[in-house]
Amino acid sequence: MHRLFIAALRAGIAAAILLGLFGQIVVIPTTAADEADRFPPYEPFAVPYATVAILGVACVQVVLAAVWMLLDMVERDAVFSRRAFRWVDTVIGATVVATLLAFGVAVHLAVAEIPSPDDGMQVLGALGAAVACVGVGAAFAMLVVVLRGLLSKATALRSELAEVV
């Protein structure tokens, strides 16, 4: 990969991590408090849902950090090593955790009696978003598992080729 492209990717990753940090510190808690103030029956749900949202963003940040490390390995032409598997496994693990968090939210929204000021449309919208996050998270985790298999095969072939040469 070209160094300029890697630098651009790193800048994007750094910006995304900082944006996520801003969301965790400012946006999520403020939004939860505002929603609880606007509609007091949401009060018991504000802290748990804000906590899950902050943890979800943290999972994305872990994935971004792992991608940063994989970019470093690509830059040093060391991606076909056993060390790369640790970072790929980190991506898979963080994705699975985020997907399980979204699944838990979806189940809670589906079975709990949550009051809503707009005839339940906010809860239905949140349920739809949670279900979409579960689907996207599961699909991404499965894709990375497939790519891990390809990395494994490529690493084995490169090791075999190195022995021949």
Rosetta constraint file for C-alpha pairs under 8 A:
AtomPair CA 1 CA 5 HARMONIC 6.92 0.50
AtomPair CA 1 CA 6 HARMONIC 6.91 0.50
AtomPair CA 1 CA 74 HARMONIC 7.36 0.50
AtomPair CA 1 CA 75 HARMONIC 6.93 0.50
AtomPair CA 2 CA 6 HARMONIC 6.43 0.50
AtomPair CA 3 CA 7 HARMONIC 6.08 0.50
AtomPair CA 3 CA 75 HARMONIC 7.43 0.50
AtomPair CA 4 CA 8 HARMONIC 6.18 0.50
AtomPair CA 5 CA 9 HARMONIC 6.21 0.50
AtomPair CA 6 CA 10 HARMONIC 6.13 0.50
AtomPair CA 6 CA 71 HARMONIC 6.89 0.50
AtomPair CA 6 CA 75 HARMONIC 7.63 0.50
AtomPair CA 7 CA 11 HARMONIC 6.17 0.50
AtomPair CA 8 CA 12 HARMONIC 6.24 0.50
AtomPair CA 9 CA 13 HARMONIC 6.13 0.50
AtomPair CA 10 CA 14 HARMONIC 6.03 0.50
AtomPair CA 10 CA 68 HARMONIC 6.57 0.50
AtomPair CA 11 CA 15 HARMONIC 6.11 0.50
AtomPair CA 12 CA 16 HARMONIC 6.08 0.50
AtomPair CA 13 CA 17 HARMONIC 6.15 0.50
AtomPair CA 13 CA 64 HARMONIC 6.15 0.50
AtomPair CA 13 CA 65 HARMONIC 7.79 0.50
AtomPair CA 13 CA 68 HARMONIC 7.19 0.50
AtomPair CA 14 CA 18 HARMONIC 6.20 0.50
AtomPair CA 15 CA 19 HARMONIC 5.99 0.50
AtomPair CA 16 CA 20 HARMONIC 6.03 0.50
AtomPair CA 16 CA 61 HARMONIC 7.91 0.50
AtomPair CA 17 CA 21 HARMONIC 6.18 0.50
AtomPair CA 17 CA 61 HARMONIC 5.64 0.50
AtomPair CA 17 CA 64 HARMONIC 7.19 0.50
AtomPair CA 18 CA 22 HARMONIC 6.24 0.50
AtomPair CA 19 CA 23 HARMONIC 6.25 0.50
AtomPair CA 20 CA 24 HARMONIC 6.13 0.50
AtomPair CA 20 CA 57 HARMONIC 6.22 0.50
AtomPair CA 20 CA 58 HARMONIC 7.72 0.50
AtomPair CA 20 CA 61 HARMONIC 7.15 0.50
AtomPair CA 21 CA 25 HARMONIC 6.13 0.50
AtomPair CA 22 CA 26 HARMONIC 5.63 0.50
AtomPair CA 22 CA 27 HARMONIC 6.80 0.50
AtomPair CA 23 CA 27 HARMONIC 4.53 0.50
AtomPair CA 23 CA 28 HARMONIC 5.74 0.50
AtomPair CA 23 CA 54 HARMONIC 7.99 0.50
AtomPair CA 24 CA 28 HARMONIC 5.69 0.50
AtomPair CA 24 CA 29 HARMONIC 7.29 0.50
AtomPair CA 24 CA 53 HARMONIC 7.98 0.50
AtomPair CA 24 CA 54 HARMONIC 5.29 0.50
AtomPair CA 24 CA 57 HARMONIC 7.12 0.50
AtomPair CA 25 CA 29 HARMONIC 6.85 0.50
AtomPair CA 26 CA 30 HARMONIC 5.98 0.50
AtomPair CA 27 CA 31 HARMONIC 5.91 0.50
AtomPair CA 28 CA 32 HARMONIC 6.12 0.50
AtomPair CA 28 CA 50 HARMONIC 6.08 0.50
AtomPair CA 28 CA 53 HARMONIC 7.19 0.50
AtomPair CA 28 CA 54 HARMONIC 7.12 0.50
AtomPair CA 29 CA 33 HARMONIC 6.15 0.50
AtomPair CA 29 CA 50 HARMONIC 6.22 0.50
AtomPair CA 30 CA 34 HARMONIC 6.03 0.50
AtomPair CA 31 CA 35 HARMONIC 6.08 0.50
AtomPair CA 32 CA 36 HARMONIC 6.23 0.50
AtomPair CA 32 CA 46 HARMONIC 5.23 0.50
AtomPair CA 32 CA 47 HARMONIC 7.35 0.50
AtomPair CA 32 CA 49 HARMONIC 7.96 0.50
AtomPair CA 32 CA 50 HARMONIC 6.26 0.50
AtomPair CA 33 CA 37 HARMONIC 6.14 0.50
AtomPair CA 33 CA 46 HARMONIC 6.81 0.50
AtomPair CA 34 CA 38 HARMONIC 6.02 0.50
AtomPair CA 35 CA 39 HARMONIC 6.02 0.50
AtomPair CA 35 CA 40 HARMONIC 7.90 0.50
AtomPair CA 35 CA 42 HARMONIC 6.98 0.50
AtomPair CA 35 CA 46 HARMONIC 7.81 0.50
AtomPair CA 36 CA 40 HARMONIC 5.05 0.50
AtomPair CA 36 CA 41 HARMONIC 7.11 0.50
AtomPair CA 36 CA 42 HARMONIC 5.04 0.50
AtomPair CA 36 CA 43 HARMONIC 4.81 0.50
AtomPair CA 36 CA 46 HARMONIC 6.47 0.50
AtomPair CA 37 CA 43 HARMONIC 7.76 0.50
AtomPair CA 39 CA 43 HARMONIC 7.81 0.50
AtomPair CA 39 CA 117 HARMONIC 7.28 0.50
AtomPair CA 41 CA 115 HARMONIC 6.57 0.50
AtomPair CA 42 CA 46 HARMONIC 6.27 0.50
AtomPair CA 42 CA 114 HARMONIC 7.80 0.50
AtomPair CA 42 CA 115 HARMONIC 7.39 0.50
AtomPair CA 43 CA 47 HARMONIC 7.93 0.50
AtomPair CA 44 CA 48 HARMONIC 7.91 0.50
AtomPair CA 45 CA 49 HARMONIC 5.96 0.50
AtomPair CA 46 CA 50 HARMONIC 5.94 0.50
AtomPair CA 47 CA 51 HARMONIC 5.99 0.50
AtomPair CA 48 CA 52 HARMONIC 6.28 0.50
AtomPair CA 49 CA 53 HARMONIC 6.13 0.50
AtomPair CA 49 CA 105 HARMONIC 7.95 0.50
AtomPair CA 50 CA 54 HARMONIC 6.12 0.50
AtomPair CA 51 CA 55 HARMONIC 6.18 0.50
AtomPair CA 52 CA 56 HARMONIC 6.07 0.50
AtomPair CA 52 CA 101 HARMONIC 6.73 0.50
AtomPair CA 53 CA 57 HARMONIC 6.29 0.50
AtomPair CA 54 CA 58 HARMONIC 6.22 0.50
AtomPair CA 55 CA 59 HARMONIC 6.28 0.50
AtomPair CA 55 CA 98 HARMONIC 7.72 0.50
AtomPair CA 56 CA 60 HARMONIC 6.57 0.50
AtomPair CA 56 CA 98 HARMONIC 5.29 0.50
AtomPair CA 56 CA 101 HARMONIC 7.05 0.50
AtomPair CA 57 CA 61 HARMONIC 6.29 0.50
AtomPair CA 58 CA 62 HARMONIC 6.22 0.50
AtomPair CA 59 CA 63 HARMONIC 6.38 0.50
AtomPair CA 59 CA 94 HARMONIC 5.13 0.50
AtomPair CA 59 CA 95 HARMONIC 6.80 0.50
AtomPair CA 59 CA 97 HARMONIC 7.21 0.50
AtomPair CA 59 CA 98 HARMONIC 5.96 0.50
AtomPair CA 60 CA 64 HARMONIC 6.25 0.50
AtomPair CA 60 CA 94 HARMONIC 7.26 0.50
AtomPair CA 60 CA 95 HARMONIC 7.59 0.50
AtomPair CA 60 CA 98 HARMONIC 7.85 0.50
AtomPair CA 61 CA 65 HARMONIC 6.16 0.50
AtomPair CA 62 CA 66 HARMONIC 6.23 0.50
AtomPair CA 62 CA 90 HARMONIC 7.68 0.50
AtomPair CA 62 CA 91 HARMONIC 7.37 0.50
AtomPair CA 62 CA 94 HARMONIC 6.63 0.50
AtomPair CA 63 CA 67 HARMONIC 6.20 0.50
AtomPair CA 63 CA 90 HARMONIC 7.01 0.50
AtomPair CA 63 CA 91 HARMONIC 4.95 0.50
AtomPair CA 63 CA 94 HARMONIC 6.40 0.50
AtomPair CA 63 CA 95 HARMONIC 7.50 0.50
AtomPair CA 64 CA 68 HARMONIC 6.19 0.50
AtomPair CA 65 CA 69 HARMONIC 6.42 0.50
AtomPair CA 66 CA 70 HARMONIC 6.24 0.50
AtomPair CA 66 CA 87 HARMONIC 5.28 0.50
AtomPair CA 66 CA 88 HARMONIC 7.29 0.50
AtomPair CA 66 CA 90 HARMONIC 6.67 0.50
AtomPair CA 66 CA 91 HARMONIC 6.44 0.50
AtomPair CA 67 CA 71 HARMONIC 6.09 0.50
AtomPair CA 67 CA 87 HARMONIC 7.48 0.50
AtomPair CA 67 CA 91 HARMONIC 7.86 0.50
AtomPair CA 68 CA 72 HARMONIC 6.37 0.50
AtomPair CA 69 CA 73 HARMONIC 6.39 0.50
AtomPair CA 69 CA 87 HARMONIC 7.20 0.50
AtomPair CA 70 CA 74 HARMONIC 6.18 0.50
AtomPair CA 70 CA 79 HARMONIC 6.90 0.50
AtomPair CA 70 CA 84 HARMONIC 6.68 0.50
AtomPair CA 70 CA 87 HARMONIC 6.81 0.50
AtomPair CA 71 CA 75 HARMONIC 6.12 0.50
AtomPair CA 72 CA 76 HARMONIC 6.36 0.50
AtomPair CA 73 CA 77 HARMONIC 5.96 0.50
AtomPair CA 73 CA 78 HARMONIC 4.90 0.50
AtomPair CA 73 CA 79 HARMONIC 4.97 0.50
AtomPair CA 73 CA 84 HARMONIC 7.53 0.50
AtomPair CA 74 CA 78 HARMONIC 5.99 0.50
AtomPair CA 74 CA 79 HARMONIC 5.27 0.50
AtomPair CA 79 CA 83 HARMONIC 7.88 0.50
AtomPair CA 79 CA 84 HARMONIC 5.73 0.50
AtomPair CA 80 CA 84 HARMONIC 6.88 0.50
AtomPair CA 80 CA 151 HARMONIC 7.08 0.50
AtomPair CA 80 CA 154 HARMONIC 7.06 0.50
AtomPair CA 80 CA 155 HARMONIC 4.86 0.50
AtomPair CA 80 CA 158 HARMONIC 7.38 0.50
AtomPair CA 81 CA 85 HARMONIC 7.56 0.50
AtomPair CA 81 CA 155 HARMONIC 6.36 0.50
AtomPair CA 82 CA 86 HARMONIC 7.47 0.50
AtomPair CA 83 CA 87 HARMONIC 7.30 0.50
AtomPair CA 84 CA 88 HARMONIC 6.34 0.50
AtomPair CA 85 CA 89 HARMONIC 5.87 0.50
AtomPair CA 85 CA 148 HARMONIC 7.40 0.50
AtomPair CA 86 CA 90 HARMONIC 6.16 0.50
AtomPair CA 87 CA 91 HARMONIC 6.35 0.50
AtomPair CA 88 CA 92 HARMONIC 6.35 0.50
AtomPair CA 88 CA 144 HARMONIC 7.56 0.50
AtomPair CA 88 CA 148 HARMONIC 6.75 0.50
AtomPair CA 89 CA 93 HARMONIC 6.01 0.50
AtomPair CA 90 CA 94 HARMONIC 6.05 0.50
AtomPair CA 91 CA 95 HARMONIC 6.06 0.50
AtomPair CA 91 CA 144 HARMONIC 7.75 0.50
AtomPair CA 92 CA 96 HARMONIC 6.13 0.50
AtomPair CA 92 CA 141 HARMONIC 5.57 0.50
AtomPair CA 92 CA 144 HARMONIC 6.52 0.50
AtomPair CA 92 CA 145 HARMONIC 7.04 0.50
AtomPair CA 93 CA 97 HARMONIC 6.20 0.50
AtomPair CA 94 CA 98 HARMONIC 6.16 0.50
AtomPair CA 95 CA 99 HARMONIC 6.07 0.50
AtomPair CA 95 CA 137 HARMONIC 6.20 0.50
AtomPair CA 95 CA 138 HARMONIC 7.82 0.50
AtomPair CA 95 CA 140 HARMONIC 7.48 0.50
AtomPair CA 95 CA 141 HARMONIC 5.91 0.50
AtomPair CA 96 CA 100 HARMONIC 6.09 0.50
AtomPair CA 96 CA 137 HARMONIC 7.10 0.50
AtomPair CA 96 CA 138 HARMONIC 7.19 0.50
AtomPair CA 96 CA 141 HARMONIC 6.52 0.50
AtomPair CA 97 CA 101 HARMONIC 6.21 0.50
AtomPair CA 98 CA 102 HARMONIC 6.27 0.50
AtomPair CA 98 CA 137 HARMONIC 7.22 0.50
AtomPair CA 99 CA 103 HARMONIC 6.08 0.50
AtomPair CA 99 CA 133 HARMONIC 6.89 0.50
AtomPair CA 99 CA 134 HARMONIC 5.14 0.50
AtomPair CA 99 CA 137 HARMONIC 5.12 0.50
AtomPair CA 99 CA 138 HARMONIC 6.44 0.50
AtomPair CA 100 CA 104 HARMONIC 6.09 0.50
AtomPair CA 100 CA 134 HARMONIC 7.45 0.50
AtomPair CA 101 CA 105 HARMONIC 6.33 0.50
AtomPair CA 102 CA 106 HARMONIC 6.10 0.50
AtomPair CA 102 CA 130 HARMONIC 5.43 0.50
AtomPair CA 102 CA 131 HARMONIC 7.27 0.50
AtomPair CA 102 CA 133 HARMONIC 6.22 0.50
AtomPair CA 102 CA 134 HARMONIC 5.65 0.50
AtomPair CA 103 CA 107 HARMONIC 6.14 0.50
AtomPair CA 103 CA 130 HARMONIC 6.90 0.50
AtomPair CA 103 CA 131 HARMONIC 7.02 0.50
AtomPair CA 103 CA 134 HARMONIC 5.77 0.50
AtomPair CA 104 CA 108 HARMONIC 6.12 0.50
AtomPair CA 105 CA 109 HARMONIC 6.03 0.50
AtomPair CA 105 CA 127 HARMONIC 7.83 0.50
AtomPair CA 105 CA 130 HARMONIC 6.53 0.50
AtomPair CA 106 CA 110 HARMONIC 6.07 0.50
AtomPair CA 106 CA 127 HARMONIC 5.51 0.50
AtomPair CA 106 CA 130 HARMONIC 5.22 0.50
AtomPair CA 106 CA 131 HARMONIC 5.98 0.50
AtomPair CA 107 CA 111 HARMONIC 6.22 0.50
AtomPair CA 108 CA 112 HARMONIC 5.53 0.50
AtomPair CA 109 CA 113 HARMONIC 7.92 0.50
AtomPair CA 109 CA 114 HARMONIC 7.38 0.50
AtomPair CA 109 CA 123 HARMONIC 6.88 0.50
AtomPair CA 109 CA 126 HARMONIC 7.71 0.50
AtomPair CA 109 CA 127 HARMONIC 5.88 0.50
AtomPair CA 110 CA 127 HARMONIC 6.91 0.50
AtomPair CA 114 CA 123 HARMONIC 7.35 0.50
AtomPair CA 115 CA 120 HARMONIC 7.16 0.50
AtomPair CA 116 CA 120 HARMONIC 4.97 0.50
AtomPair CA 116 CA 121 HARMONIC 7.36 0.50
AtomPair CA 116 CA 122 HARMONIC 6.56 0.50
AtomPair CA 116 CA 123 HARMONIC 6.73 0.50
AtomPair CA 117 CA 122 HARMONIC 7.98 0.50
AtomPair CA 118 CA 122 HARMONIC 6.64 0.50
AtomPair CA 120 CA 124 HARMONIC 6.17 0.50
AtomPair CA 121 CA 125 HARMONIC 5.97 0.50
AtomPair CA 122 CA 126 HARMONIC 6.11 0.50
AtomPair CA 123 CA 127 HARMONIC 6.02 0.50
AtomPair CA 124 CA 128 HARMONIC 6.09 0.50
AtomPair CA 125 CA 129 HARMONIC 6.17 0.50
AtomPair CA 126 CA 130 HARMONIC 6.09 0.50
AtomPair CA 127 CA 131 HARMONIC 6.12 0.50
AtomPair CA 128 CA 132 HARMONIC 6.10 0.50
AtomPair CA 129 CA 133 HARMONIC 6.16 0.50
AtomPair CA 130 CA 134 HARMONIC 6.26 0.50
AtomPair CA 131 CA 135 HARMONIC 6.31 0.50
AtomPair CA 132 CA 136 HARMONIC 6.11 0.50
AtomPair CA 133 CA 137 HARMONIC 5.79 0.50
AtomPair CA 134 CA 138 HARMONIC 6.00 0.50
AtomPair CA 135 CA 139 HARMONIC 6.11 0.50
AtomPair CA 136 CA 140 HARMONIC 6.04 0.50
AtomPair CA 137 CA 141 HARMONIC 6.08 0.50
AtomPair CA 138 CA 142 HARMONIC 6.17 0.50
AtomPair CA 139 CA 143 HARMONIC 6.14 0.50
AtomPair CA 140 CA 144 HARMONIC 6.20 0.50
AtomPair CA 141 CA 145 HARMONIC 6.21 0.50
AtomPair CA 142 CA 146 HARMONIC 6.30 0.50
AtomPair CA 143 CA 147 HARMONIC 6.23 0.50
AtomPair CA 144 CA 148 HARMONIC 5.96 0.50
AtomPair CA 145 CA 149 HARMONIC 6.41 0.50
AtomPair CA 146 CA 150 HARMONIC 6.47 0.50
AtomPair CA 147 CA 151 HARMONIC 6.14 0.50
AtomPair CA 148 CA 152 HARMONIC 6.10 0.50
AtomPair CA 149 CA 153 HARMONIC 6.26 0.50
AtomPair CA 150 CA 154 HARMONIC 6.06 0.50
AtomPair CA 151 CA 155 HARMONIC 5.92 0.50
AtomPair CA 152 CA 156 HARMONIC 6.20 0.50
AtomPair CA 153 CA 157 HARMONIC 6.18 0.50
AtomPair CA 154 CA 158 HARMONIC 6.04 0.50
AtomPair CA 155 CA 159 HARMONIC 6.15 0.50
AtomPair CA 156 CA 160 HARMONIC 6.13 0.50
AtomPair CA 157 CA 161 HARMONIC 6.03 0.50
AtomPair CA 158 CA 162 HARMONIC 6.06 0.50
AtomPair CA 159 CA 163 HARMONIC 6.35 0.50
AtomPair CA 160 CA 164 HARMONIC 6.49 0.50
AtomPair CA 161 CA 165 HARMONIC 6.23 0.50
